[in-house]
């Protein structure tokens, strides 16, 4: 038995190639895995497509079939696959080091597999250990510390300067909507944009007021803070547009910048935010080595438990076959002598089996047989 991980991630390929994997027909994938794997879990996010599987019989034909599903795929086996899963759950393999949401995605992938009956005791155990180890890593290291999202960092800066106030957001796109998710309720937020449909959607979904950007200059002095999240060339506001001391805080997320620095208030642009985030990412990357040490400790425990599972399956299989032989032979005996003394004969057979195979069972549990012997025993019992 072996655990494998068929992986296709942003580290191996471009987004167009990764899209090939993400677009694979899930029913076909499940039909294939049901045929070749004992257990499997599919982990699918925007940056990765992976299948963790327990294989009873793994060979070059199966490997070729799996790698043929898409471009530039890779297969990890054994402890390498388990280590990778822990690193994924811990955010160590994410595009942004220490990403928090991936832990939830791993947990949901396991739950879906349990609900659908595609995972079993091996993968259930491995995934649960990966999740518990990822929690330990996050609690014992600083791998998740510090803000590494530009919208989050922007809001953090706002909170550091103003406890509350009136905030204007210029733009109705993805960045503006992300800002709305992070800005606390103690700020009064208005959104300025050109597209009335989008403004109406934002009003409905976020409970803020949408205003046409044409009137921005007329109301600029009413706001304590201003975020620019526009996609445009040139300045939408020049320094001469800021006639009063408000807004106190200006955060320009445009690339290139959309607002000319008025020079007399708190002004933050994308370059500053990138440096701020880069420092936090550096801290997270330095924590990777400590996280790897924790994983090293856990891998031994996981490997031992997986081996215990296999050993107990071998022993159960052995006794099941022995019991079948016993029943056949005793049945043949009773065919000639009748049912007389059946109880004593069965007790004698059980005692004989225990004496003959008890030592073998003990040696298997204590790991006194090498892998080749174990595999041969599995073949005989198969």
DRENDO-1510 file (C-alpha; in Angstrom, 1 decimal, always signed):
<recs>
REC; n; res; u; v; w
REC; 1; UNK; +0.0; +0.0; +0.0 .
REC; 2; UNK; +1.2; +3.5; -0.8 .
REC; 3; UNK; +0.0; +7.1; -0.5 .
REC; 4; UNK; +0.4; +9.2; -3.6 .
REC; 5; UNK; -0.4; +12.8; -4.4 .
REC; 6; UNK; -1.1; +13.8; -8.0 .
REC; 7; UNK; -0.4; +17.5; -8.0 .
REC; 8; UNK; -0.8; +20.4; -10.4 .
REC; 9; UNK; -0.1; +23.8; -8.7 .
REC; 10; UNK; +0.9; +27.4; -9.6 .
REC; 11; UNK; +4.5; +26.4; -8.8 .
REC; 12; UNK; +4.6; +23.9; -11.7 .
REC; 13; UNK; +2.8; +25.7; -14.5 .
REC; 14; UNK; +1.1; +28.9; -15.7 .
REC; 15; UNK; -2.6; +29.7; -15.0 .
REC; 16; UNK; -3.7; +28.6; -18.5 .
REC; 17; UNK; -2.1; +25.1; -17.9 .
REC; 18; UNK; -3.6; +24.9; -14.4 .
REC; 19; UNK; -7.0; +25.7; -15.9 .
REC; 20; UNK; -6.8; +22.5; -17.9 .
REC; 21; UNK; -6.6; +20.5; -14.6 .
REC; 22; UNK; -9.2; +22.6; -12.9 .
REC; 23; UNK; -11.6; +22.0; -15.8 .
REC; 24; UNK; -11.3; +18.2; -15.7 .
REC; 25; UNK; -14.7; +16.5; -15.6 .
REC; 26; UNK; -15.1; +15.5; -11.9 .
REC; 27; UNK; -17.4; +12.6; -12.6 .
REC; 28; UNK; -14.8; +11.0; -14.9 .
REC; 29; UNK; -12.0; +11.7; -12.4 .
REC; 30; UNK; -14.1; +10.0; -9.6 .
REC; 31; UNK; -14.8; +7.0; -11.9 .
REC; 32; UNK; -11.1; +6.6; -12.6 .
REC; 33; UNK; -10.1; +6.9; -8.9 .
REC; 34; UNK; -12.8; +4.5; -7.8 .
REC; 35; UNK; -11.3; +2.0; -10.1 .
REC; 36; UNK; -7.6; +2.4; -9.2 .
REC; 37; UNK; -7.5; +3.7; -5.6 .
REC; 38; UNK; -8.6; +2.3; -2.3 .
REC; 39; UNK; -9.3; +5.8; -1.0 .
REC; 40; UNK; -8.9; +9.3; -2.4 .
REC; 41; UNK; -9.5; +13.0; -1.6 .
REC; 42; UNK; -9.6; +15.7; -4.2 .
REC; 43; UNK; -8.3; +19.2; -3.2 .
REC; 44; UNK; -9.2; +21.9; -5.6 .
REC; 45; UNK; -8.5; +25.6; -5.1 .
REC; 46; UNK; -7.8; +28.6; -7.5 .
REC; 47; UNK; -4.1; +27.8; -7.4 .
REC; 48; UNK; -4.0; +24.0; -7.2 .
REC; 49; UNK; -5.6; +20.7; -8.2 .
REC; 50; UNK; -4.4; +17.7; -6.2 .
REC; 51; UNK; -5.6; +14.1; -5.7 .
REC; 52; UNK; -4.3; +12.3; -2.6 .
REC; 53; UNK; -4.9; +8.6; -2.9 .
REC; 54; UNK; -4.2; +5.3; -1.1 .
REC; 55; UNK; -3.1; +2.7; -3.7 .
REC; 56; UNK; -3.0; -1.1; -3.1 .
REC; 57; UNK; -1.4; -1.7; -6.5 .
REC; 58; UNK; +0.6; +1.1; -8.0 .
REC; 59; UNK; +2.6; +0.7; -11.2 .
REC; 60; UNK; +3.9; +2.6; -14.2 .
REC; 61; UNK; +0.6; +2.2; -16.1 .
REC; 62; UNK; -1.4; +3.9; -13.4 .
REC; 63; UNK; +1.2; +6.6; -13.1 .
REC; 64; UNK; +1.1; +7.3; -16.8 .
REC; 65; UNK; -2.7; +7.4; -16.8 .
REC; 66; UNK; -2.7; +9.9; -14.0 .
REC; 67; UNK; +0.0; +12.2; -15.5 .
REC; 68; UNK; -1.8; +12.0; -18.8 .
REC; 69; UNK; -4.8; +13.9; -17.4 .
REC; 70; UNK; -3.2; +17.3; -17.9 .
REC; 71; UNK; +0.1; +19.1; -18.5 .
REC; 72; UNK; +3.2; +19.2; -16.3 .
REC; 73; UNK; +1.6; +17.1; -13.5 .
REC; 74; UNK; +3.8; +15.6; -10.8 .
REC; 75; UNK; +3.3; +12.7; -8.4 .
REC; 76; UNK; +4.7; +12.6; -4.8 .
REC; 77; UNK; +4.8; +9.3; -2.9 .
REC; 78; UNK; +4.9; +8.1; +0.7 .
REC; 79; UNK; +6.3; +10.5; +3.2 .
REC; 80; UNK; +6.9; +13.2; +0.5 .
REC; 81; UNK; +3.1; +13.2; -0.2 .
REC; 82; UNK; +2.3; +13.4; +3.5 .
REC; 83; UNK; +4.8; +16.2; +4.1 .
REC; 84; UNK; +3.4; +18.2; +1.2 .
REC; 85; UNK; -0.1; +17.9; +2.5 .
REC; 86; UNK; +1.0; +19.3; +5.9 .
REC; 87; UNK; +2.8; +22.1; +4.1 .
REC; 88; UNK; -0.3; +22.9; +2.1 .
REC; 89; UNK; -2.6; +22.9; +5.1 .
REC; 90; UNK; -0.1; +25.2; +7.0 .
REC; 91; UNK; +0.0; +27.7; +4.2 .
REC; 92; UNK; +3.7; +26.9; +3.5 .
REC; 93; UNK; +3.0; +26.0; -0.1 .
REC; 94; UNK; +0.7; +28.9; -0.8 .
REC; 95; UNK; +1.3; +31.8; -3.2 .
REC; 96; UNK; +1.2; +34.0; -0.1 .
REC; 97; UNK; +3.2; +32.3; +2.7 .
REC; 98; UNK; +1.1; +31.4; +5.7 .
REC; 99; UNK; -2.2; +31.9; +3.9 .
REC; 100; UNK; -5.1; +31.2; +6.4 .
REC; 101; UNK; -7.9; +30.2; +4.1 .
REC; 102; UNK; -6.1; +27.1; +2.7 .
REC; 103; UNK; -6.6; +25.3; +6.1 .
REC; 104; UNK; -10.4; +25.6; +5.7 .
REC; 105; UNK; -10.2; +24.4; +2.1 .
REC; 106; UNK; -8.2; +21.3; +3.1 .
REC; 107; UNK; -10.8; +20.6; +5.9 .
REC; 108; UNK; -13.7; +21.0; +3.4 .
REC; 109; UNK; -12.0; +18.6; +0.9 .
REC; 110; UNK; -11.7; +16.0; +3.6 .
REC; 111; UNK; -15.3; +16.5; +4.8 .
REC; 112; UNK; -16.6; +16.2; +1.2 .
REC; 113; UNK; -14.7; +12.9; +0.7 .
REC; 114; UNK; -16.0; +11.5; +4.0 .
REC; 115; UNK; -19.6; +12.4; +3.0 .
REC; 116; UNK; -19.2; +10.8; -0.4 .
REC; 117; UNK; -17.4; +7.7; +1.0 .
REC; 118; UNK; -14.2; +8.1; -1.0 .
REC; 119; UNK; -11.8; +8.5; +1.9 .
REC; 120; UNK; -11.3; +5.9; +4.6 .
REC; 121; UNK; -9.3; +5.3; +7.8 .
REC; 122; UNK; -5.9; +6.0; +6.1 .
REC; 123; UNK; -6.7; +9.3; +4.5 .
REC; 124; UNK; -9.0; +10.4; +7.3 .
REC; 125; UNK; -6.1; +9.9; +9.7 .
REC; 126; UNK; -3.5; +11.6; +7.5 .
REC; 127; UNK; -5.7; +14.6; +6.8 .
REC; 128; UNK; -6.7; +15.0; +10.4 .
REC; 129; UNK; -3.0; +14.9; +11.4 .
REC; 130; UNK; -2.1; +17.4; +8.7 .
REC; 131; UNK; -4.8; +19.8; +10.0 .
REC; 132; UNK; -3.8; +19.4; +13.6 .
REC; 133; UNK; -0.1; +19.9; +12.7 .
REC; 134; UNK; -0.9; +23.0; +10.7 .
REC; 135; UNK; -2.7; +24.4; +13.8 .
REC; 136; UNK; +0.4; +23.6; +15.9 .
REC; 137; UNK; +2.7; +25.3; +13.3 .
REC; 138; UNK; +0.5; +28.4; +13.3 .
REC; 139; UNK; +0.5; +28.6; +17.1 .
REC; 140; UNK; +4.2; +27.9; +17.6 .
REC; 141; UNK; +5.6; +30.0; +14.8 .
REC; 142; UNK; +5.0; +33.4; +13.2 .
REC; 143; UNK; +4.2; +31.9; +9.8 .
REC; 144; UNK; +0.7; +33.5; +9.9 .
REC; 145; UNK; +1.7; +36.8; +11.5 .
REC; 146; UNK; +1.5; +40.1; +9.9 .
REC; 147; UNK; -0.8; +41.4; +7.2 .
REC; 148; UNK; +0.2; +40.3; +3.6 .
REC; 149; UNK; -2.9; +41.6; +1.8 .
REC; 150; UNK; -2.8; +45.1; +0.3 .
REC; 151; UNK; -6.5; +45.9; +1.1 .
REC; 152; UNK; -6.1; +44.6; +4.7 .
REC; 153; UNK; -2.9; +46.5; +5.1 .
REC; 154; UNK; -4.6; +49.7; +3.8 .
REC; 155; UNK; -7.4; +49.3; +6.4 .
REC; 156; UNK; -4.9; +48.6; +9.2 .
REC; 157; UNK; -3.2; +51.9; +8.4 .
REC; 158; UNK; -6.5; +53.7; +8.4 .
REC; 159; UNK; -7.3; +52.3; +11.8 .
REC; 160; UNK; -3.9; +53.3; +13.1 .
REC; 161; UNK; -4.6; +56.9; +12.2 .
REC; 162; UNK; -8.4; +57.3; +12.7 .
REC; 163; UNK; -10.6; +55.4; +15.2 .
REC; 164; UNK; -13.7; +56.3; +13.2 .
REC; 165; UNK; -14.9; +58.8; +10.6 .
REC; 166; UNK; -16.3; +59.2; +7.2 .
REC; 167; UNK; -14.6; +57.3; +4.4 .
REC; 168; UNK; -14.8; +57.6; +0.6 .
REC; 169; UNK; -13.8; +54.7; -1.7 .
REC; 170; UNK; -13.2; +55.6; -5.3 .
REC; 171; UNK; -13.9; +52.6; -7.6 .
REC; 172; UNK; -16.4; +49.7; -7.7 .
REC; 173; UNK; -14.1; +46.8; -8.8 .
REC; 174; UNK; -12.6; +43.9; -6.9 .
REC; 175; UNK; -10.2; +45.9; -4.8 .
REC; 176; UNK; -12.9; +48.3; -3.7 .
REC; 177; UNK; -15.2; +45.4; -2.8 .
REC; 178; UNK; -12.4; +43.8; -0.8 .
REC; 179; UNK; -11.9; +47.0; +1.1 .
REC; 180; UNK; -15.5; +47.1; +2.0 .
REC; 181; UNK; -15.2; +43.6; +3.6 .
REC; 182; UNK; -12.4; +44.8; +5.9 .
REC; 183; UNK; -13.4; +48.3; +6.9 .
REC; 184; UNK; -15.1; +48.1; +10.3 .
REC; 185; UNK; -18.7; +49.2; +10.9 .
REC; 186; UNK; -17.6; +52.2; +13.0 .
REC; 187; UNK; -16.7; +54.0; +9.8 .
REC; 188; UNK; -19.3; +55.7; +7.6 .
REC; 189; UNK; -18.4; +54.6; +4.0 .
REC; 190; UNK; -19.5; +56.0; +0.7 .
REC; 191; UNK; -18.4; +54.5; -2.7 .
REC; 192; UNK; -17.8; +56.7; -5.7 .
REC; 193; UNK; -18.0; +55.2; -9.2 .
REC; 194; UNK; -19.1; +55.7; -12.8 .
REC; 195; UNK; -21.2; +52.6; -13.3 .
REC; 196; UNK; -24.6; +53.0; -11.8 .
REC; 197; UNK; -25.4; +49.3; -12.0 .
REC; 198; UNK; -22.3; +48.5; -9.9 .
REC; 199; UNK; -23.0; +51.3; -7.5 .
REC; 200; UNK; -26.5; +49.9; -7.0 .
REC; 201; UNK; -25.1; +46.3; -6.4 .
REC; 202; UNK; -22.6; +47.7; -3.8 .
REC; 203; UNK; -25.4; +49.5; -2.0 .
REC; 204; UNK; -27.5; +46.4; -1.9 .
REC; 205; UNK; -24.7; +44.0; -0.9 .
REC; 206; UNK; -22.7; +46.1; +1.5 .
REC; 207; UNK; -25.2; +48.5; +2.9 .
REC; 208; UNK; -23.2; +51.6; +2.0 .
REC; 209; UNK; -24.1; +54.7; -0.2 .
REC; 210; UNK; -23.1; +54.7; -3.8 .
REC; 211; UNK; -22.4; +58.1; -5.4 .
REC; 212; UNK; -21.5; +59.1; -9.0 .
REC; 213; UNK; -17.9; +60.1; -9.1 .
REC; 214; UNK; -18.7; +63.3; -11.1 .
REC; 215; UNK; -19.6; +65.1; -7.9 .
REC; 216; UNK; -16.5; +63.9; -6.0 .
REC; 217; UNK; -14.7; +67.3; -5.9 .
REC; 218; UNK; -17.8; +69.0; -4.6 .
REC; 219; UNK; -17.9; +66.8; -1.5 .
REC; 220; UNK; -14.2; +66.0; -1.0 .
REC; 221; UNK; -13.9; +68.1; +2.2 .
REC; 222; UNK; -16.7; +66.0; +3.9 .
REC; 223; UNK; -14.5; +62.9; +4.3 .
REC; 224; UNK; -11.9; +62.0; +6.9 .
REC; 225; UNK; -10.2; +59.4; +4.7 .
REC; 226; UNK; -10.0; +58.6; +1.0 .
REC; 227; UNK; -9.2; +55.3; -0.7 .
REC; 228; UNK; -8.5; +55.2; -4.4 .
REC; 229; UNK; -9.1; +51.8; -6.1 .
REC; 230; UNK; -9.4; +52.9; -9.7 .
REC; 231; UNK; -8.0; +51.4; -12.9 .
REC; 232; UNK; -7.1; +54.5; -15.0 .
REC; 233; UNK; -4.2; +56.4; -16.4 .
REC; 234; UNK; -3.4; +59.8; -14.9 .
REC; 235; UNK; -4.7; +61.6; -11.8 .
REC; 236; UNK; -8.4; +61.8; -10.9 .
REC; 237; UNK; -7.5; +64.3; -8.2 .
REC; 238; UNK; -4.6; +66.8; -8.2 .
REC; 239; UNK; -3.1; +68.5; -5.2 .
REC; 240; UNK; -5.0; +71.7; -6.0 .
REC; 241; UNK; -8.3; +69.8; -5.5 .
REC; 242; UNK; -7.6; +69.4; -1.8 .
REC; 243; UNK; -8.7; +72.9; -0.5 .
REC; 244; UNK; -9.4; +72.0; +3.2 .
REC; 245; UNK; -7.4; +69.9; +5.6 .
REC; 246; UNK; -9.8; +67.0; +5.0 .
REC; 247; UNK; -9.4; +64.2; +4.1 .
REC; 248; UNK; -6.7; +63.6; +6.7 .
REC; 249; UNK; -5.8; +60.2; +5.3 .
REC; 250; UNK; -5.3; +59.4; +1.6 .
REC; 251; UNK; -4.5; +55.8; +0.5 .
REC; 252; UNK; -3.9; +55.4; -3.3 .
REC; 253; UNK; -4.0; +51.8; -4.5 .
REC; 254; UNK; -3.7; +52.8; -8.2 .
REC; 255; UNK; -0.9; +51.5; -10.4 .
REC; 256; UNK; +0.0; +54.0; -11.7 .
REC; 257; UNK; -1.1; +56.4; -8.9 .
REC; 258; UNK; -4.5; +58.1; -9.3 .
REC; 259; UNK; -4.1; +60.9; -6.8 .
REC; 260; UNK; -1.3; +63.6; -6.7 .
REC; 261; UNK; +0.2; +63.8; -3.2 .
REC; 262; UNK; -1.1; +67.1; -1.7 .
REC; 263; UNK; +1.9; +67.0; +0.7 .
REC; 264; UNK; +0.2; +68.2; +3.8 .
REC; 265; UNK; -1.5; +65.1; +5.1 .
REC; 266; UNK; -1.1; +61.4; +5.7 .
REC; 267; UNK; -0.5; +59.9; +2.2 .
REC; 268; UNK; +0.1; +56.2; +1.4 .
REC; 269; UNK; +0.7; +54.7; -2.1 .
REC; 270; UNK; +1.1; +51.2; -3.5 .
REC; 271; UNK; +4.9; +51.3; -3.2 .
REC; 272; UNK; +4.7; +51.9; +0.5 .
REC; 273; UNK; +2.2; +49.2; +1.0 .
REC; 274; UNK; +4.2; +46.7; -1.0 .
REC; 275; UNK; +7.2; +47.4; +1.2 .
REC; 276; UNK; +5.1; +47.0; +4.3 .
REC; 277; UNK; +3.8; +43.7; +3.1 .
REC; 278; UNK; +7.2; +42.5; +1.9 .
REC; 279; UNK; +8.6; +42.9; +5.5 .
REC; 280; UNK; +5.7; +40.7; +6.8 .
REC; 281; UNK; +6.3; +38.1; +4.1 .
REC; 282; UNK; +10.0; +38.0; +5.0 .
REC; 283; UNK; +9.1; +37.3; +8.6 .
REC; 284; UNK; +6.8; +34.4; +7.5 .
REC; 285; UNK; +9.5; +33.0; +5.2 .
REC; 286; UNK; +12.0; +32.9; +8.1 .
REC; 287; UNK; +9.6; +30.9; +10.1 .
REC; 288; UNK; +9.5; +28.1; +7.5 .
REC; 289; UNK; +12.5; +26.4; +9.0 .
REC; 290; UNK; +10.9; +26.2; +12.4 .
REC; 291; UNK; +7.7; +24.8; +10.8 .
REC; 292; UNK; +9.7; +22.2; +8.9 .
REC; 293; UNK; +11.2; +20.9; +12.2 .
REC; 294; UNK; +7.7; +20.5; +13.6 .
REC; 295; UNK; +6.7; +18.5; +10.5 .
REC; 296; UNK; +9.8; +16.3; +10.8 .
REC; 297; UNK; +8.6; +15.3; +14.3 .
REC; 298; UNK; +5.1; +14.5; +13.2 .
REC; 299; UNK; +6.1; +12.5; +10.1 .
REC; 300; UNK; +7.6; +9.7; +12.3 .
REC; 301; UNK; +4.3; +9.4; +14.3 .
REC; 302; UNK; +2.2; +9.4; +11.1 .
REC; 303; UNK; +4.4; +6.8; +9.4 .
REC; 304; UNK; +4.2; +4.5; +12.5 .
REC; 305; UNK; +0.4; +4.8; +12.7 .
REC; 306; UNK; +0.0; +4.0; +8.9 .
REC; 307; UNK; +2.3; +1.0; +9.4 .
REC; 308; UNK; +0.1; -0.1; +12.4 .
REC; 309; UNK; -3.0; +0.1; +10.2 .
REC; 310; UNK; -1.3; -2.1; +7.6 .
REC; 311; UNK; -0.1; -4.6; +10.1 .
REC; 312; UNK; -3.6; -5.0; +11.6 .
REC; 313; UNK; -5.1; -5.4; +8.2 .
REC; 314; UNK; -2.5; -8.2; +7.4 .
REC; 315; UNK; -3.2; -9.9; +10.7 .
REC; 316; UNK; -7.0; -9.7; +10.2 .
REC; 317; UNK; -6.6; -11.0; +6.6 .
REC; 318; UNK; -4.4; -13.8; +7.8 .
REC; 319; UNK; -6.8; -15.0; +10.5 .
REC; 320; UNK; -9.8; -14.6; +8.1 .
REC; 321; UNK; -8.1; -17.0; +5.7 .
REC; 322; UNK; -7.1; -19.4; +8.5 .
REC; 323; UNK; -10.6; -19.4; +9.8 .
REC; 324; UNK; -11.9; -20.2; +6.4 .
REC; 325; UNK; -9.5; -23.2; +6.1 .
REC; 326; UNK; -10.4; -24.4; +9.6 .
REC; 327; UNK; -14.1; -24.3; +8.8 .
REC; 328; UNK; -13.6; -26.2; +5.5 .
REC; 329; UNK; -11.4; -28.9; +7.1 .
REC; 330; UNK; -13.6; -29.4; +10.2 .
REC; 331; UNK; -16.7; -29.5; +7.9 .
REC; 332; UNK; -15.0; -32.3; +5.9 .
REC; 333; UNK; -14.1; -34.1; +9.1 .
REC; 334; UNK; -17.7; -34.0; +10.4 .
REC; 335; UNK; -18.9; -35.3; +7.1 .
REC; 336; UNK; -17.2; -38.6; +8.1 .
REC; 337; UNK; -17.5; -38.7; +11.9 .
REC; 338; UNK; -20.7; -36.8; +12.4 .
REC; 339; UNK; -21.3; -33.9; +14.8 .
REC; 340; UNK; -20.1; -35.8; +17.9 .
REC; 341; UNK; -17.6; -33.8; +20.0 .
REC; 342; UNK; -17.8; -30.8; +17.6 .
REC; 343; UNK; -17.2; -28.3; +20.5 .
REC; 344; UNK; -14.0; -30.1; +21.6 .
REC; 345; UNK; -12.6; -30.4; +18.1 .
REC; 346; UNK; -13.2; -26.7; +17.3 .
REC; 347; UNK; -11.5; -25.7; +20.6 .
REC; 348; UNK; -8.6; -28.0; +19.7 .
REC; 349; UNK; -8.4; -26.4; +16.2 .
REC; 350; UNK; -8.5; -22.8; +17.7 .
REC; 351; UNK; -5.7; -23.7; +20.2 .
REC; 352; UNK; -3.6; -25.2; +17.4 .
REC; 353; UNK; -4.0; -22.1; +15.3 .
REC; 354; UNK; -3.1; -19.8; +18.2 .
REC; 355; UNK; +0.1; -21.8; +19.0 .
REC; 356; UNK; +1.2; -22.0; +15.4 .
REC; 357; UNK; +0.3; -18.4; +14.3 .
REC; 358; UNK; +0.6; -16.5; +17.6 .
REC; 359; UNK; +4.4; -16.1; +17.2 .
REC; 360; UNK; +4.0; -15.0; +13.6 .
REC; 361; UNK; +1.4; -12.4; +14.7 .
REC; 362; UNK; +3.6; -11.1; +17.5 .
REC; 363; UNK; +6.6; -10.8; +15.1 .
REC; 364; UNK; +4.5; -8.9; +12.6 .
REC; 365; UNK; +3.3; -6.4; +15.2 .
REC; 366; UNK; +6.8; -5.9; +16.5 .
REC; 367; UNK; +8.1; -5.2; +13.0 .
REC; 368; UNK; +10.5; -8.2; +12.9 .
REC; 369; UNK; +9.8; -9.0; +9.3 .
REC; 370; UNK; +11.2; -6.8; +6.5 .
REC; 371; UNK; +9.1; -5.2; +3.8 .
REC; 372; UNK; +9.7; -8.0; +1.3 .
REC; 373; UNK; +8.4; -10.7; +3.8 .
REC; 374; UNK; +5.4; -8.6; +4.6 .
REC; 375; UNK; +4.6; -8.1; +0.9 .
REC; 376; UNK; +5.0; -11.8; +0.2 .
REC; 377; UNK; +2.6; -12.6; +3.1 .
REC; 378; UNK; +0.1; -10.1; +1.7 .
REC; 379; UNK; +0.4; -11.8; -1.7 .
REC; 380; UNK; -0.2; -15.2; -0.2 .
REC; 381; UNK; -3.2; -14.0; +1.8 .
REC; 382; UNK; -4.6; -12.0; -1.1 .
</recs>
